[in-house]
Amino acid sequence: MILRHAEEVRSAHPGLAAGALHATGVDGTAEVGARVAEYTSRALTRLADNPESRFPEVLAWRRTFARLGLRPTQYRCASESLLRRLRKEGSLPRIHRVVDLCNAVSVAYAVPVAALDADRITGPLLEVRPALGDETYTTFDGRTEHPAPGEVTYADSAGRAHARRWTNRQSGHSAVRDGTRRILVVAEAMHEGGPGTVARVLETLAKELGAHWPVTPVTALLTGEQPEFAFGDSARVP
């Protein structure tokens, strides 16, 4: 299976920094509460000085969404939505141990972190690209949508969209769940210094996953020179 960003995406967004992680052997039983609290505490400390709307990492994604023709205050990148909820409620929702950890790391570093069930992706290619308009996206409540033509999405070889509006919303089809054993995690940043931030996100997640599950995560930074991440096998679920 190959993950990559389409050349038209990289050309239109030269500030993109991205990285990916693959791991096999996770489940929903590990106790990550203390680590989730640690990372959310870091985010809360930062939020005490400024709201998330002033974070350089968030502002960069707002500018990106504006260039894509999206209203940044209507459609927020995933990390901004999480930070906003954390600021208002003081905590993040508990969903699944893997997702909880990824969300906590996302707010700590203020960049979007997507966690997907790799066995729900149809290979051989998962590409971040402009939608054609005929891709199928499944919401978390089971409804079917079709990304608008030109909307940036994660599209697999079966024409299934695993995100809406790039880093705005993931798909319910490939959401990490109780039966998930193999994950693909993607971190993306647009701000100055983004490559360093993404590298730290990957390092942090690899360390935490390896400490809580019997896994050996494989990570890679994706660049214009090395735009592809090869991971695992083609998915078994169409």
N, C-alpha and C positions, 0 to 999 in steps of 0.2 A: 504494500500500500504506500502511496506517495501523497504527502501533503505539500502544497506549494501555493504561492500567490501568483496570480496571472500577471504577465508582463504589463498589461494595461493598468493594473492596480498599482504596481510598483512605479511605473512611469508617472502616473497621476499623483502619487503620494510618496515622493522621494524621501520624506522624513520617517517612513515606516521602519520600525524595528520590531522584529518578530522572533519568536522561539517556540519550540515544541518539546514535549516530553511524552514518552510512551512507557507504560508499565503494565505488567501482567501479574495478577495474583492479589488484587485488592478485594475487599468486601466491606460490609457495613458494620463490622463488629469492633474495630479498633477504637480505643478511647483517646480522642484527640481534643477533648474539652479544654485542657490546660493550655495547649498550644494555640487553639482558636482564641482563647482569652488573651493570650500574650500578643498575638498579632492585631486583634481588634483594639487592644489597649494602646498600641502604638498609633493606630489610626485616630483614636479618640484624643490622644494627646495632641496630635497635629490639628485636629478639628477644633480644639479648644482655642487655637490661635487664629485660625481662618476657616471659613466655610469651604466645602469642597469646590465650590464654583470658582475659587481663586487659586486652586492648585494648578501649577503649570501642566501637570499630566492631564488634568481634566480639560483645561482651556485648549490644549492642543487637539483633543478629540472633538471639542465643540467646534473648533475651526474646520476640522475635517468634515464633520457632519454638515456644516453650513456650505462647504464646497460641493457636497453631494446633493444639495438642494433640500436638506432636512432642517427643520427648526430645532436647534440644539436644546431648547427648554421643553420641547414636546417629546423628542426622542433623545434619550441620554445613553451614553455608553454604559456598559454593565457596571464598571467600577464606580462611576458617578452615582448611579442608582443605589448601589450598595452603601456608598459613603453617605448619601443623603438619608437613607433609612437609618443608618447607624447614628448619625447626628441627631435625628429626631427621636429615635426610640432607645438608643443606648446599647443596642445589641442587634445581632443579625439572626434571621430565622434559621432553625436547624432543619436540614433537609436530608442529608446523607453524610456520613463521616468524611468521605472524600470531597464532596462538594463544600461542606462546611470549612474544611481546611483550605481549599482553593479560594473560597470567598474571603476568608480571613487574610490570606496572603495578598489577595487582590486589593483589599482596602489598606493594608499596611504599605503597599507600594503604589497604590492609586492608579493601577493600570488594569485593563480588562484581562481576566483569566477565564478561559472557557474549558470546561471539563466535559468530555464526550465519552460515551460508551463506544469503544472502537469496534465492537462486534455488531453495532447497529449502523455502521457506515459501509456502503457498498463500494468496493474498489474496482479497478486498481488506483483510482485517483480521487482525492478530495482537494478541490481547488477553490481558493478565495478569489472570486471573479464577479464581474457584472452579470446579473441574472438575464436570462433570455426572456423570461416571463412565463415559461411553461413548467418551471420547477415546482415540486410539491413540498410544502412546508406544513408540519403538524404542530399545532399549538399544544400547550401543556394540558388543556382540557379536551384535546382530541379533535378539534376542528381543523379543517384543511384550508390553507391559504396558498396564494401564489405570489411570490415576490414580483414587484413591478419590474419591467425591463430596465436594465441599467442599475438596479439596486445591487449593492455589493452583498454577496452571500457566500456561504460555504456550500458548494455544490458537489455531490458525489457522482460516481459513474452511472448511477441509476436515475439521475435527474432529481434527486431528493435534496432539498435545501435544509441545511442544519443550522441556519441562523437567518434572522431578519435584520436588515439595515446594519450589516457587518457585525459590530460589537454591541448592538442594542439588545438583542434577544436571541437566546438559543432555542433549539427545537425540542419539543417534548419527545420526539421519536428517539433521539440519541441521548436523552438525559440519563445521567448516572442513576441507577436504581439498585434495589436489593440484589438482583441477580447479576449485576455488573462484575466482571472479573478483569477486564482489560480496558484501559483508559488511554485516551489521547487528550493531552492538555496543551492549550495554545495560549501564549501571552503576546499581546501586541501593544506597542506604544508609539506615540507620534511626537512627543516632546523632545526638546534638546536634551541629550543625555540618555535617550531612550534605549540604545543598545546596552548600556551599562545596567540600567534598571531591569531590562528583560533578562539579562544574564544572572542578576541576583535573584530574580523571581524563580528562574529555573533551578538555580543552585539550592535555594531555600526549599522548594517543593520536592526536589529529589532527596534532599536530606530528611525531610519530614516523612515522606512516603516510605523511604527505606527504614526509618526508625519505627514505624508503626505497622508495617505490613511486610511479609516475606517477599519483597520485590527488589529488583535492581533496575531502577529507572534509566532509560536512555534519553539523552537530551541533545538538542542542537539549536544553534542560532541560525536563523534563515536570513540570508543576505542576497544582494543582487548577483554576487559571484557564486554563492552556494544557496540557491533558492528552494531546494527540495529537501524534505525529511522523509526518509524511507523507514517504515515501521511495520512490524507484525505481518499478518497475512490478510488477504481480502476477507471482508466481513461475511458472516454466515446468514445474516438477516437481510432480505431484500427490501 
